[in-house]
């Protein structure tokens, strides 16, 4: 996984009013969840802020990063856990991070990359990608930037499900029944098949 560096500051003034003021100053409220637990046994959040200008390169990208966060001089290694946007303006409101280390497994969605030209597409079908990410679990150093899936033998009307996939060193968390991609019949393929059938019928009559 690629890594990216950002810097933040500890947040002491909490609450919605304080959060609005921070955003006006170009700062985004963030939480970091790690090993710490509260009295109820739930993950305890460490609150801080990061300038929006530093978060843009992390949030608005298809890539998945290991985030090296410097908070007032203290280093933390994390991944994005959740992003919260304004329902109308789509402005970034809040970011949750999940602290990681080399031993602990993490669960993260990895982008899917289809490789090869499917036989069904060669025959006039259309490739349909149903999901863009597959959730996997592993120590972060084993997690690749993308999951490559060879679709070369895939024919019209056929699909590839998650349960058919296997990636060394990764535990797939997404349900096995989920369809990753499929080749759909198109009007052109139907027409070509009809022409082919007519040709065969004429040949049979000629015999």
N, C-alpha and C positions, 0 to 999 in steps of 0.2 A: 504493500500500500504506500502511496505517496504521503509525504509529510508536509505540514505547513506550520508556520510559526505565527502566533498572535500574542499580543500583550493586553493585560487587563488590570483593573484595580478592584480591591475589596469594596463591596457595597455595604454601608452601615445603615443607611436610611431606606427602610423597606416600605411597602405599601403602594397602592395604585397611584396616588397623587405624586409620590416621589418618582415612580416609574415614568410618568408623563413628563416630568421636568427633565429627567435624564435623557429621554428621547429627543426633546427639544434641543438639548445640548449636543446631539449627535452620538449619544451613548446608548447601547442596547443592554438591558438587564439580562443577566445570564445566571444559570445554576449549574453547579458541578456536583454530580452524584458519584460517590465512590463506596468505600467500605464502611464509612460511618453510618450508624443506625440510631434512631431516636428511641424513646422509651417504649414505643409500640412495635419496635422491630422493623420499621420502615426505613428506606434509604433517606439519609439526611442531606439536605441541599446546602451547598456552600455558595453564597451569593456574591456576585461580582459584576462588573460591567466591562464591555469591550467597545471601542469606537466602531461605528457602523462602517466607516471607510475600510477598516481591517477585516470586517466580516464579509464584505461583498465577494471577495475572491474565494471564500469558503462556502458561502451559501448558494450563490448563483453559478453553479458549476455541476456538470454531470458526474464529476469524479468524486471518489470517496477518499477522504484524507484522515490520517492520524494527525491530531492537532496538538502541537506543543504549545501549551498556554503558560505564559509567564505572568503570574499574578503578584504584583508588588515584590518581584524578585524571587518568588518561589515557583519552581517548575512543576508542571503537571502535564501528563500525557493522557489524551482523551479522544473520543470520537463523538460526532454529533448524535444526539439522542432524539431530539424533537425540536421542530421550528414552529413558532406561532406567528401568523400573519394577521393583519387587520382584514376583516371580512369584506370590506368595501374597497379600501385603497391598496390592499396587498402589501402595505408597508410592514417590514419586519418588526415585531413587537417584543419577542422573547426567544431565547435560545437555551436549551438544556444540553449539557454535555455529560458523558459517561466516562469516568476515569478508568484507565486500563493499565495493565502491566503485561510482561512477557509470558507469565504463567497462566493468567486467568483467561478462560474462554470468553469470547464476545459473540453476540449474534448481530449480524448486519446484513442488509440487502445489497447484493453485488449485481452490477449491470450485466445483462446478457448480451453477448455478441454472437450472431449467427455467421458461420463460415461456410464457404462452398456454395455452389449453385444447385439448388434442389432439382431432382429429376422432374418433379411435378411442375416446376416453373419452366423448365425446358419444354415441357409438353403443353405449355400455354396457361398453366394455373397461376394463381397469385399467392405469394407468401404472406401469411398473417402472423404477426408477433403479438401474442396475447398478454404477456407480462414482460416488463422491462427489467425487473430485478428478481433474483432468487435469494431467499434468506438462508444464510449458512452460519454455522457455529464453529469456531476454532480460535486458538491464540492469534492475536492480531498480526503477528509476523508471518503466519501461514496464509493469510487471506490475500487473494490476488486482486488486481484492479478490475478485472472483468472475468466472466465465465464464458469460455468459447464453446460453442455447440456446433458440430458438423451436421449440416442438413442435406448434404449431397444425395443420399439415397431416398429422401422423403418424396413420396409420390402424391398425386392429386387425391384429395379425400383423406389423407393420412395426417397424423399429428404426432408430436413428441410431448410426452408428459414428464413431469418432474421425477416421477418414480423410475424412469428409464435412464436417468442421468447418474453419473458417479464422478466425483472429483477427489483426487488423492489428498488426504489430510484434512478434508472438510466434511462436516456433518450437515447434510441438507435438512433445513427446518421447515421449509415450505411444504405443504401437503403434497403427497405423491400423485394425487389425482388431478392436480392443477395442470392445465395445458399450457405449454410454453409457446409453441408455434404450430402452425398447420398450413397446408397448401389447399386453397379453396379453388373450386371450379369457377371458370370465368365464361362469359358468353362466347369468347373467341375459341376457348377449348371445347365448348359444347358444339359449336359450328364445325370445328375441325373434326370432331369425333363423328358428327353426322355425315360429313362428306366422305370420311373414311369408310363408314358403314355402307353408304350408297355405292361406293366403289367396289366393295367386297361383294355386295349383292349382284351388281352387274357382271362381275367376273364369274360368279357362281352360275348366273343365267347363261353366260356364254359357254360354259362348260357343258 
